[in-house]
Amino acid sequence: MSPLEALLWFRKSPYFRIFYLAVLSLMVAAITMYGIYLGCLSILFSAVLMFALPYWLKERRIKHLALNGAVIFVVAALIFAALFAQSLSGNDPIAVRATGAGNVTLSNATVTPGRGPPGASYTFLANIAVPGGGNPSNYAVWVNLTTVDGVTTPFNMTPVSSDSNLADGKAYNYTVPVGDHIYIFWFFVTVRNGSSTDWFESPWQVGPITAGYGTFYGFSLYYGVFALILPMSLYFILLMLFWWTTRARIERQRLGMATEAETDTGFMCTNCGADVPAAAVKCPKCGAVFEEAPGTVSKSKEPAEESADEKSEADEGGDAKP
């Protein structure tokens, strides 16, 4: 079998549909996860992609397109969960930094060890530096430890030494045991200036990593299902509009009001993969009978020819003389 024959065989086999649904699921999952820079456009792009690719492949049957959406929703959620869980749990926390008013700098803020067993103790570390020095009692460093279910616990970090010179930096730490949860942490510094207090915070990090991959996957799957609701809803809205316009076109054809632009686009036989005219009731290649041909126009059963009596009356009328 030549490569071209193999490609044509694959195109007409049921495996082709499985293949393009898998590709669509992967693309939708990737757009949902990495399309943060597209904003709301990622939702629109996912929905249009789910509809446009099968349509281009001659898939026009409404129930098959609806089934495609359900399959893509499930598979894309599973793929999204795998990607997101790996992103959350695959990397150890890195040191972060932040700068506040007066160029007060928080640096080397992290947790050590970055991952380990639940129940062990983990130490949060940070360093602050104040240009020109300052009174250490006017500065405080906090770490916020938050679980993914929204429980936040702030801890006031303590100085590592009694060094009062903040110009060259001062180290703070706090040690606490953590359980089997998914944690997010970030630091913030409070600066007391007379009767007022200013503060600034660092970027957040996932950690310490104490939960297993299964815990991360479960959370990611829950998050992925909600993230996919909007693109899936938009897809089924597009599908409903397609169904409505298709029925409207068929009705115009039945009434003889169709325009030349409304051509027979056809669809794909799901049994053998052959391209089938829209009005076909069975596949011309494999003989499979379709439940409903999307482009079928119901024919009027009114007689097209005049009855014999009407013709006779017309003839008599033609022969009558005034």
Rosetta blueprint (number, residue, H / E / L):
1 M L
2 S L
3 P H
4 L H
5 E H
6 A H
7 L H
8 L H
9 W H
10 F H
11 R H
12 K H
13 S L
14 P H
15 Y H
16 F H
17 R H
18 I H
19 F H
20 Y H
21 L H
22 A H
23 V H
24 L H
25 S H
26 L H
27 M H
28 V H
29 A H
30 A H
31 I H
32 T H
33 M H
34 Y H
35 G H
36 I H
37 Y H
38 L L
39 G L
40 C L
41 L H
42 S H
43 I H
44 L H
45 F H
46 S H
47 A H
48 V H
49 L H
50 M H
51 F H
52 A H
53 L H
54 P H
55 Y H
56 W H
57 L L
58 K L
59 E L
60 R L
61 R L
62 I H
63 K H
64 H H
65 L H
66 A H
67 L H
68 N H
69 G H
70 A H
71 V H
72 I H
73 F H
74 V H
75 V H
76 A H
77 A H
78 L H
79 I H
80 F H
81 A H
82 A H
83 L H
84 F H
85 A H
86 Q H
87 S H
88 L H
89 S H
90 G L
91 N L
92 D L
93 P L
94 I L
95 A L
96 V E
97 R E
98 A E
99 T E
100 G L
101 A H
102 G H
103 N H
104 V L
105 T E
106 L E
107 S E
108 N E
109 A E
110 T E
111 V E
112 T E
113 P L
114 G L
115 R E
116 G L
117 P L
118 P L
119 G L
120 A L
121 S E
122 Y E
123 T E
124 F E
125 L E
126 A E
127 N E
128 I E
129 A E
130 V L
131 P L
132 G L
133 G L
134 G L
135 N L
136 P H
137 S H
138 N H
139 Y E
140 A E
141 V E
142 W E
143 V E
144 N E
145 L E
146 T E
147 T E
148 V L
149 D L
150 G L
151 V L
152 T E
153 T E
154 P E
155 F E
156 N E
157 M L
158 T E
159 P E
160 V L
161 S L
162 S L
163 D L
164 S L
165 N L
166 L L
167 A L
168 D L
169 G L
170 K E
171 A E
172 Y E
173 N E
174 Y E
175 T E
176 V E
177 P E
178 V L
179 G L
180 D L
181 H L
182 I L
183 Y E
184 I E
185 F E
186 W E
187 F E
188 F E
189 V E
190 T E
191 V E
192 R E
193 N E
194 G L
195 S L
196 S E
197 T E
198 D E
199 W E
200 F E
201 E E
202 S L
203 P L
204 W L
205 Q E
206 V E
207 G L
208 P L
209 I E
210 T L
211 A L
212 G L
213 Y H
214 G H
215 T H
216 F H
217 Y H
218 G H
219 F H
220 S H
221 L H
222 Y H
223 Y H
224 G H
225 V H
226 F H
227 A H
228 L H
229 I H
230 L H
231 P H
232 M H
233 S H
234 L H
235 Y H
236 F H
237 I H
238 L H
239 L H
240 M H
241 L H
242 F H
243 W H
244 W H
245 T H
246 T H
247 R H
248 A H
249 R H
250 I H
251 E H
252 R H
253 Q H
254 R H
255 L L
256 G L
257 M L
258 A L
259 T L
260 E L
261 A L
262 E L
263 T L
264 D L
265 T L
266 G L
267 F E
268 M E
269 C L
270 T L
271 N L
272 C L
273 G L
274 A L
275 D E
276 V E
277 P L
278 A L
279 A L
280 A L
281 V L
282 K E
283 C L
284 P L
285 K L
286 C L
287 G L
288 A L
289 V E
290 F L
291 E L
292 E L
293 A L
294 P L
295 G L
296 T L
297 V L
298 S L
299 K L
300 S L
301 K L
302 E L
303 P L
304 A L
305 E L
306 E L
307 S L
308 A H
309 D H
310 E H
311 K H
312 S H
313 E H
314 A H
315 D H
316 E H
317 G H
318 G H
319 D H
320 A L
321 K L
322 P L
